[in-house]
Structures are given as C-alpha cells and as structure tokens.
Amino acid sequence: MNWSWWCTSSLRPWRWELTLYPGVWVVVGALLVLYFRLARNKVLARSQKIYFLLGVLTLWVASDWPLGPLGAGYLASAHMVQFVLYAMVAVPLMLMGTPEWMMRRVLARLRLYRITRRVTGSLLFSGILYNALLVTTHAPITVDTLRAGQLGSFAMDMLWIATGLVLWLPVLSPIPEFRAKTYLARILFLFLTTSVIAVIPASALTFGDFPLYNTYELAPRVFDITALEDQQIAGLIMKVATIPITWLAIGVMFFRWARQEGVPSTQPRHVDS
C-alpha cells in the first residue's frame, strides 16, 4: 500500500492498488468538524445535514483513490469527471446544506464577505468569471503545470471548488443578498453561463485531432484507450454531464417560480358596490 499527501501525475503504470492520500482526509475531516462544531447548540434541519454530508461525500469521492489519482495523472476523462463532481455536484449540495447564519459567520471570520458580495453583485461579472475559471483550469498549460506536483494538483481542485461557488452562489446562496433577486434571473444566469462559452473548450477536446495535454498523452495507458480517445471522452463529459444537473436546477426553480406566481394575494380586494 502506497501513500501520498495529494493526488498528482505519475509515470508509473496504473495498478488497482489502494493508495492513501492523507491530505484528502484532512480536508474532508476539517469540513465536517467545522460544520458540526458551528452547528453545536443550534437547530439544523435534517435535510440540511443530509445535503451537506452528501456534498462532502461527493468531494471525497472526487478527490480520493481511485478517481483522484486517475484524474490527476492518467485520464483526461477522469479529470473531467472530477470537475463535474466538484463544481456541479459537491458545491451546490454543500450550499443547500449550509444555513444562512453559518455562512455569514464563516465569511465574517475569514473576512471574505465583501469580496463575495462583489463577485455575486453582478450576474454578468459572475458569468464571465465562471467561464474564465472554466477555460483557465482546463487549458493545457494550466493542467500540465499544476498536475505535475502535489501542491499544484491541490490548487487545481480548490480552484474547481471556487469555480462552483462562482456559478452557484447567485442561484443557491443561503445569504439572500448573494442571490439573483428573481427566479427568472437565476434561470437565465444558469442557462447562459453554462451553455455559451463552455461549448468552446468542450468542442476543442471533443473534435481535436491530437492530444492537448502532455500529462495524459505521456501517462501509462489505462483501459486500453488512446490519449486522443480519452480526450474526446473528456470533451463529451464536459458537454453532456452538466446538462441534466443544470436543467434539474432550472426545472426546480421554474416550478417554484410558477408556484410563487400562482399564490393568491393576501391583500384585500376592493369590491365595487
């Protein structure tokens, strides 16, 4: 049994041999300890606890063996699955599991309230920033540079969490002033942000004629697929995997919006005599 602080690229042939990554367990454990320590002597809804635990579980699955090392140094497709789990699954689940008072307390302690408010203050800015992070973290130079070392690989994963926060805070933030004011604005923001610019890197991966990432081109082959086939699968994952998640969120918001609009007014009506 081997161990390493965090998943990183490797030229060793892939073996289904359990590898321990203490850094992953430290991050996951710290999140759980912080959450339940802050929640001590507070009333949390059962659904909030379940959402948060599912989010942390998703984070753990995306970071630890076997998906973590496969994505860090062997398969571009596994790398893309990690991104989807981090940004599109773990982050929204943890946001839904975090009560407003807890998030305000954490942001105040970290002195991040103002910068978070600025990021979410403009939907246009949030959309541009999300896509800038998306393109940057999937650019060959970024991937090949950061995946080469444990610290860089850790930074990549943390950047994906930040990318998810930029996308989901205007939609699901427990703090009202961070969210877009109307359901229509949230729906349009989520649809446009994930459907326009995101097509460019996905298409480059899917329809490329040669491997773009040295990390995955030079890595020992896994599952008998070529580096180009692996890259094409990664592009398809980027294109397809986010669609059901996005449309599920849009569908939920649409029905809540429709229900909100359908609620009769509590104001007394004037009746002509």
BARONU-407166 format. One record per residue: residue in three letters; x, y, z of N, C-alpha, C in turn. Coordinates in steps of 0.05 Angstrom, whole numbers, padded with zeros to 5 digits, always signed. Layout:
<rs>
ALAXYZXYZXYZ/...
</rs>
This chain:
<rs>
MET+00017-00024+00000+00000+00000+00000+00018+00025+00000/ASN+00012+00043-00019+00028+00068-00021+00012+00091-00008/TRP+00026+00114-00005+00012+00138+00005+00026+00162-00006/SER+00010+00184-00009+00019+00209-00018+00001+00230-00006/TRP+00011+00255-00002-00006+00275+00010-00030+00282-00007/TRP-00026+00285-00033-00048+00292-00051-00043+00279-00078/CYS-00064+00275-00093-00061+00261-00119-00046+00279-00138/THR-00028+00267-00154-00013+00282-00173-00006+00264-00197/SER+00005+00275-00218+00011+00259-00242+00034+00240-00236/SER+00035+00218-00251+00055+00197-00246+00060+00182-00272/LEU+00085+00174-00275+00092+00158-00299+00093+00128-00292/ARG+00085+00121-00268+00084+00093-00261+00060+00080-00273/PRO+00062+00055-00283+00038+00041-00294+00016+00040-00273/TRP-00008+00044-00283-00031+00044-00265-00037+00016-00254/ARG-00040+00014-00228-00048-00012-00216-00071-00006-00197/TRP-00089-00025-00195-00111-00022-00177-00102-00028-00148/GLU-00083-00013-00139-00072-00016-00113-00079+00008-00095/LEU-00092+00003-00073-00101+00024-00056-00078+00043-00048/THR-00083+00069-00052-00063+00089-00044-00077+00108-00025/LEU-00063+00114-00003-00074+00133+00017-00066+00161+00011/TYR-00085+00180+00014-00080+00208+00010-00088+00223+00035/PRO-00071+00227+00054-00078+00240+00079-00089+00268+00076/GLY-00079+00282+00055-00089+00310+00051-00119+00310+00046/VAL-00129+00290+00031-00157+00289+00025-00173+00285+00050/TRP-00164+00267+00067-00178+00262+00092-00177+00286+00111/VAL-00155+00301+00110-00153+00325+00127-00174+00345+00118/VAL-00176+00350+00092-00195+00369+00081-00224+00361+00088/VAL-00230+00336+00082-00257+00326+00087-00264+00327+00117/GLY-00245+00318+00134-00249+00318+00162-00253+00346+00173/ALA-00237+00365+00163-00238+00393+00172-00266+00405+00165/LEU-00276+00399+00142-00303+00409+00134-00324+00398+00153/LEU-00323+00373+00159-00343+00361+00176-00341+00371+00205/VAL-00317+00373+00215-00313+00384+00242-00322+00412+00244/LEU-00315+00429+00225-00323+00457+00225-00354+00459+00224/TYR-00366+00444+00207-00396+00445+00203-00410+00438+00229/PHE-00403+00415+00241-00418+00406+00264-00409+00421+00290/ARG-00385+00433+00289-00378+00449+00312-00393+00475+00312/LEU-00396+00487+00288-00411+00512+00286-00441+00507+00292/ALA-00450+00483+00285-00478+00476+00289-00485+00467+00318/ARG-00464+00466+00334-00469+00457+00362-00488+00477+00376/ASN-00507+00466+00390-00528+00481+00404-00545+00498+00385/LYS-00545+00491+00360-00562+00504+00340-00581+00483+00328/VAL-00604+00493+00318-00623+00475+00306-00618+00475+00276/LEU-00611+00451+00265-00608+00448+00236-00629+00429+00226/ALA-00640+00436+00203-00660+00418+00190-00646+00392+00182/ARG-00660+00370+00183-00649+00344+00175-00640+00345+00146/SER-00655+00358+00129-00648+00360+00101-00622+00375+00097/GLN-00617+00395+00113-00592+00410+00111-00568+00392+00117/LYS-00570+00376+00138-00549+00358+00146-00544+00338+00124/ILE-00565+00327+00112-00563+00307+00091-00549+00320+00066/TYR-00558+00343+00058-00546+00357+00035-00516+00361+00039/PHE-00509+00371+00063-00481+00377+00068-00464+00352+00068/LEU-00474+00331+00081-00459+00306+00082-00456+00294+00054/LEU-00477+00296+00038-00475+00286+00010-00455+00302-00006/GLY-00454+00328-00001-00434+00345-00015-00406+00338-00007/VAL-00401+00334+00019-00374+00326+00028-00367+00299+00018/LEU-00386+00281+00017-00382+00254+00006-00374+00255-00023/THR-00387+00272-00038-00380+00276-00066-00352+00287-00069/LEU-00345+00306-00052-00318+00318-00052-00297+00296-00047/TRP-00303+00279-00028-00285+00257-00021-00281+00238-00044/VAL-00303+00230-00056-00302+00211-00079-00286+00223-00102/ALA-00289+00248-00107-00275+00261-00129-00246+00265-00124/SER-00238+00265-00099-00210+00272-00092-00193+00247-00085/ASP-00206+00227-00075-00191+00204-00064-00188+00182-00085/TRP-00173+00161-00077-00169+00137-00094-00196+00123-00099/PRO-00202+00115-00124-00184+00115-00147-00187+00138-00166/LEU-00210+00153-00164-00215+00174-00183-00195+00196-00181/GLY-00186+00203-00157-00167+00225-00153-00141+00221-00169/PRO-00127+00199-00165-00102+00194-00180-00107+00190-00209/LEU-00129+00177-00217-00135+00173-00245-00138+00201-00259/GLY-00152+00219-00246-00156+00245-00258-00132+00263-00257/ALA-00115+00259-00237-00091+00276-00234-00069+00269-00253/GLY-00068+00243-00261-00044+00237-00277-00047+00216-00298/TYR-00072+00205-00303-00074+00183-00322-00095+00188-00344/LEU-00118+00198-00336-00140+00200-00355-00152+00228-00355/ALA-00154+00241-00379-00167+00267-00381-00197+00264-00375/SER-00208+00241-00382-00237+00236-00377-00242+00235-00347/ALA-00225+00223-00332-00228+00222-00302-00224+00250-00291/HIS-00206+00265-00302-00201+00293-00295-00227+00309-00298/MET-00241+00304-00320-00266+00319-00326-00288+00310-00307/VAL-00289+00284-00301-00309+00275-00281-00305+00288-00254/GLN-00279+00291-00247-00273+00306-00222-00284+00334-00222/PHE-00280+00348-00245-00290+00376-00247-00320+00376-00243/VAL-00334+00358-00256-00364+00358-00254-00372+00353-00226/LEU-00359+00334-00212-00367+00327-00185-00361+00351-00166/TYR-00338+00363-00170-00331+00386-00153-00350+00410-00157/ALA-00351+00420-00181-00364+00445-00187-00394+00443-00190/MET-00404+00420-00200-00432+00417-00207-00448+00401-00187/VAL-00434+00386-00170-00449+00369-00151-00442+00376-00122/ALA-00416+00374-00114-00408+00379-00087-00415+00407-00077/VAL-00408+00427-00093-00413+00455-00084-00443+00461-00080/PRO-00460+00456-00099-00489+00462-00094-00500+00446-00071/LEU-00492+00421-00067-00502+00406-00045-00493+00418-00018/MET-00468+00426-00016-00459+00438+00009-00472+00465+00014/LEU-00477+00480-00008-00492+00506-00004-00520+00501+00006/MET-00533+00481-00005-00561+00475+00005-00561+00465+00034/GLY-00538+00454+00042-00537+00445+00070-00526+00465+00090/THR-00520+00489+00081-00509+00509+00098-00529+00530+00105/PRO-00537+00534+00130-00556+00555+00138-00544+00583+00135/GLU-00561+00602+00133-00552+00630+00128-00533+00639+00150/TRP-00541+00635+00176-00525+00645+00198-00497+00633+00198/MET-00495+00607+00190-00468+00594+00189-00450+00606+00168/MET-00462+00611+00144-00446+00622+00123-00437+00650+00129/ARG-00455+00666+00141-00447+00693+00149-00424+00692+00169/ARG-00426+00674+00188-00405+00672+00209-00378+00664+00197/VAL-00378+00645+00178-00353+00636+00166-00341+00658+00149/LEU-00357+00672+00133-00347+00693+00116-00336+00716+00133/ALA-00350+00722+00155-00340+00743+00173-00313+00736+00185/ARG-00310+00711+00194-00285+00703+00206-00262+00704+00186/LEU-00268+00696+00161-00248+00695+00140-00245+00722+00126/ARG-00262+00741+00133-00262+00767+00121-00266+00766+00091/LEU-00285+00749+00083-00290+00745+00054-00317+00755+00046/TYR-00332+00768+00064-00359+00777+00057-00358+00797+00035/ARG-00341+00817+00037-00341+00839+00017-00334+00829-00011/ILE-00313+00812-00013-00305+00802-00039-00326+00784-00051/THR-00339+00768-00033-00361+00750-00043-00385+00767-00053/ARG-00390+00788-00038-00412+00806-00046-00406+00819-00073/ARG-00381+00827-00078-00374+00839-00103-00376+00819-00126/VAL-00367+00795-00121-00368+00774-00142-00397+00768-00150/THR-00415+00767-00131-00442+00760-00136-00460+00784-00142/GLY-00449+00808-00139-00464+00833-00143-00473+00837-00171/SER-00459+00826-00190-00466+00829-00219-00467+00802-00231/LEU-00490+00795-00242-00492+00769-00255-00474+00767-00280/LEU-00471+00789-00294-00453+00789-00317-00425+00783-00309/PHE-00415+00796-00287-00388+00791-00277-00385+00762-00268/SER-00405+00752-00253-00404+00725-00244-00402+00705-00267/GLY-00418+00710-00288-00418+00692-00311-00391+00693-00325/ILE-00380+00717-00328-00354+00719-00342-00332+00706-00325/LEU-00333+00710-00299-00313+00698-00281-00314+00668-00281/TYR-00339+00657-00281-00342+00628-00281-00329+00616-00307/ASN-00335+00628-00329-00325+00617-00354-00295+00622-00357/ALA-00285+00644-00346-00256+00648-00346-00242+00627-00329/LEU-00253+00620-00306-00241+00599-00290-00244+00572-00304/LEU-00267+00567-00317-00271+00542-00331-00250+00538-00353/VAL-00246+00559-00369-00227+00557-00391-00199+00555-00381/THR-00192+00571-00361-00165+00572-00350-00157+00545-00337/THR-00175+00534-00322-00168+00509-00308-00168+00484-00326/HIS-00178+00488-00351-00177+00466-00370-00157+00471-00393/ALA-00143+00494-00391-00123+00500-00411-00100+00481-00408/PRO-00088+00471-00430-00066+00452-00428-00043+00461-00411/ILE-00035+00487-00413-00012+00497-00397-00019+00496-00368/THR-00044+00502-00360-00051+00501-00332-00051+00473-00321/VAL-00064+00455-00336-00066+00427-00328-00038+00414-00325/ASP-00022+00418-00346+00005+00405-00346+00023+00417-00324/THR+00019+00442-00318+00036+00455-00297+00027+00446-00269/LEU+00001+00449-00264-00009+00443-00237-00009+00413-00230/ARG-00016+00397-00249-00017+00368-00243+00010+00356-00239/ALA+00032+00370-00245+00059+00359-00242+00067+00356-00213/GLY+00055+00370-00195+00062+00369-00167+00038+00367-00149/GLN+00043+00358-00124+00021+00354-00105+00008+00381-00098/LEU+00024+00401-00093+00013+00427-00085-00003+00439-00108/GLY+00007+00437-00133-00007+00447-00156-00033+00432-00161/SER-00032+00406-00158-00056+00390-00161-00077+00397-00140/PHE-00068+00401-00116-00086+00411-00095-00099+00438-00102/ALA-00082+00456-00113-00092+00482-00121-00113+00479-00144/MET-00108+00461-00162-00128+00456-00184-00155+00448-00172/ASP-00155+00430-00153-00180+00421-00142-00194+00444-00126/MET-00179+00460-00112-00190+00482-00098-00201+00503-00117/LEU-00188+00507-00139-00198+00525-00160-00225+00516-00171/TRP-00228+00490-00173-00254+00479-00183-00276+00485-00162/ILE-00269+00483-00137-00289+00490-00116-00297+00520-00119/ALA-00277+00537-00122-00282+00565-00126-00299+00570-00151/THR-00293+00555-00172-00309+00557-00197-00338+00550-00192/GLY-00343+00529-00177-00370+00522-00170-00384+00542-00153/LEU-00370+00554-00134-00382+00575-00118-00390+00599-00134/VAL-00373+00607-00153-00380+00630-00170-00405+00624-00186/LEU-00409+00599-00195-00432+00592-00210-00458+00590-00193/TRP-00455+00578-00170-00479+00571-00154-00487+00591-00133/LEU-00469+00609-00125-00477+00628-00104-00500+00647-00114/PRO-00500+00657-00139-00522+00673-00147-00548+00658-00150/VAL-00547+00631-00148-00571+00615-00152-00580+00602-00126/LEU-00561+00592-00109-00568+00576-00086-00558+00587-00059/SER-00545+00610-00059-00533+00620-00035-00553+00622-00012/PRO-00546+00613+00012-00564+00616+00035-00567+00645+00044/ILE-00548+00662+00035-00549+00691+00041-00565+00705+00019/PRO-00587+00717+00026-00605+00729+00005-00592+00749-00014/GLU-00575+00766-00003-00563+00787-00020-00543+00777-00039/PHE-00534+00752-00037-00516+00740-00056-00531+00728-00080/ARG-00557+00723-00076-00573+00710-00097-00585+00731-00116/ALA-00589+00723-00141-00604+00740-00160-00632+00744-00149/LYS-00644+00767-00153-00668+00774-00140-00693+00758-00148/THR-00694+00750-00173-00717+00735-00183-00709+00708-00194/TYR-00729+00690-00194-00724+00663-00205-00717+00665-00235/LEU-00730+00683-00249-00724+00686-00278-00695+00693-00282/ALA-00684+00712-00266-00656+00720-00268-00638+00696-00262/ARG-00645+00680-00242-00628+00657-00235-00628+00636-00258/ILE-00652+00632-00269-00654+00612-00291-00638+00621-00315/LEU-00641+00646-00323-00626+00656-00346-00596+00656-00341/PHE-00588+00663-00317-00560+00663-00310-00548+00635-00312/LEU-00561+00616-00300-00551+00589-00300-00550+00577-00328/PHE-00571+00582-00344-00572+00572-00371-00550+00584-00389/LEU-00548+00611-00389-00529+00624-00406-00500+00620-00398/THR-00496+00619-00372-00469+00616-00362-00457+00588-00368/THR-00474+00568-00368-00464+00541-00372-00467+00531-00401/SER-00480+00547-00418-00487+00538-00445-00473+00552-00468/VAL-00460+00574-00463-00449+00590-00485-00419+00586-00488/ILE-00403+00599-00471-00374+00597-00473-00364+00569-00467/ALA-00378+00555-00450-00369+00528-00442-00367+00509-00465/VAL-00382+00515-00487-00381+00498-00511-00354+00498-00524/ILE-00339+00520-00521-00313+00523-00535-00293+00503-00526/PRO-00286+00502-00500-00266+00482-00491-00276+00453-00495/ALA-00302+00449-00492-00313+00422-00496-00310+00413-00525/SER-00315+00431-00543-00312+00425-00572-00283+00420-00579/ALA-00265+00437-00567-00236+00433-00573-00227+00406-00564/LEU-00237+00396-00542-00229+00370-00533-00242+00348-00549/THR-00267+00351-00556-00282+00330-00570-00273+00327-00599/PHE-00267+00349-00612-00261+00348-00641-00232+00353-00648/GLY-00215+00353-00627-00186+00357-00632-00174+00333-00647/ASP-00154+00339-00663-00141+00318-00679-00117+00306-00665/PHE-00109+00318-00643-00086+00308-00629-00089+00314-00599/PRO-00076+00299-00581-00079+00304-00552-00068+00331-00545/LEU-00083+00345-00528-00075+00372-00520-00059+00372-00494/TYR-00062+00352-00477-00049+00351-00451-00025+00332-00451/ASN-00002+00343-00446+00022+00325-00444+00019+00306-00420/THR+00006+00315-00399+00002+00298-00375-00011+00272-00382/TYR-00032+00273-00398-00048+00249-00404-00038+00235-00429/GLU-00024+00249-00446-00013+00236-00470+00010+00218-00463/LEU+00027+00228-00444+00051+00213-00436+00046+00192-00414/ALA+00022+00194-00402+00016+00175-00379+00013+00147-00389/PRO+00020+00127-00373+00014+00099-00380-00016+00095-00386/ARG-00022+00080-00406-00049+00077-00415-00065+00060-00394/VAL-00091+00068-00392-00109+00055-00374-00134+00047-00391/PHE-00144+00023-00386-00168+00013-00400-00164+00011-00430/ASP-00140+00010-00440-00134+00006-00468-00146+00027-00487/ILE-00149+00051-00478-00158+00073-00495-00135+00092-00501/THR-00135+00103-00524-00113+00121-00532-00117+00148-00518/ALA-00095+00164-00519-00097+00190-00507-00117+00208-00521/LEU-00119+00205-00548-00139+00221-00563-00167+00212-00557/GLU-00172+00186-00555-00199+00176-00548-00206+00185-00520/ASP-00187+00184-00502-00192+00193-00475-00199+00223-00474/GLN-00185+00239-00490-00191+00268-00491-00219+00273-00503/GLN-00226+00258-00523-00253+00261-00535-00275+00254-00515/ILE-00270+00233-00500-00290+00226-00479-00292+00249-00458/ALA-00269+00261-00452-00269+00284-00433-00286+00307-00443/GLY-00283+00312-00470-00299+00334-00482-00329+00328-00481/LEU-00336+00303-00486-00364+00295-00485-00375+00297-00456/ILE-00359+00290-00437-00367+00293-00409-00372+00322-00402/MET-00354+00339-00411-00358+00368-00405-00384+00378-00418/LYS-00390+00368-00442-00414+00377-00456-00439+00366-00444/VAL-00439+00339-00439-00464+00325-00433-00470+00324-00403/ALA-00449+00319-00386-00454+00314-00358-00467+00337-00343/THR-00461+00362-00352-00472+00385-00338-00501+00391-00346/ILE-00510+00379-00368-00537+00385-00378-00559+00376-00358/PRO-00559+00351-00350-00581+00343-00331-00580+00358-00305/ILE-00556+00364-00295-00554+00379-00270-00565+00407-00273/THR-00557+00420-00294-00566+00447-00299-00597+00448-00303/TRP-00607+00430-00319-00636+00430-00325-00652+00421-00301/LEU-00641+00404-00284-00655+00397-00260-00658+00422-00242/ALA-00637+00437-00239-00638+00461-00223-00657+00482-00236/ILE-00656+00484-00262-00674+00503-00276-00703+00494-00272/GLY-00708+00468-00274-00735+00458-00271-00746+00463-00243/VAL-00730+00459-00223-00739+00464-00195-00745+00493-00191/MET-00727+00510-00201-00732+00539-00199-00756+00548-00214/PHE-00761+00536-00238-00785+00544-00253-00810+00537-00239/PHE-00812+00513-00227-00836+00505-00213-00840+00522-00187/ARG-00818+00529-00174-00821+00546-00151-00830+00574-00159/TRP-00820+00584-00181-00828+00609-00192-00858+00609-00199/ALA-00866+00587-00213-00894+00585-00221-00912+00583-00196/ARG-00903+00568-00176-00919+00566-00151-00921+00593-00137/GLN-00898+00608-00138-00898+00635-00125-00917+00653-00139/GLU-00917+00652-00166-00934+00670-00182-00964+00662-00179/GLY-00968+00636-00172-00996+00626-00170-01008+00630-00143/VAL-00992+00639-00123-01003+00643-00097-01021+00668-00097/PRO-01046+00665-00088-01065+00688-00088-01055+00710-00069/SER-01060+00734-00076-01052+00756-00059-01067+00756-00033/THR-01053+00764-00012-01065+00765+00015-01078+00793+00020/GLN-01074+00811+00000-01085+00838+00003-01115+00837-00002/PRO-01131+00851+00014-01160+00851+00010-01167+00864-00017/ARG-01185+00853-00031-01193+00864-00056-01216+00885-00053/HIS-01215+00905-00069-01236+00925-00068-01259+00915-00086/VAL-01283+00914-00074-01306+00905-00089-01324+00929-00093/ASP-01330+00934-00118-01349+00956-00124-01377+00949-00115/SER-01389+00968-00103-01417+00964-00093-01437+00971-00115/
</rs>
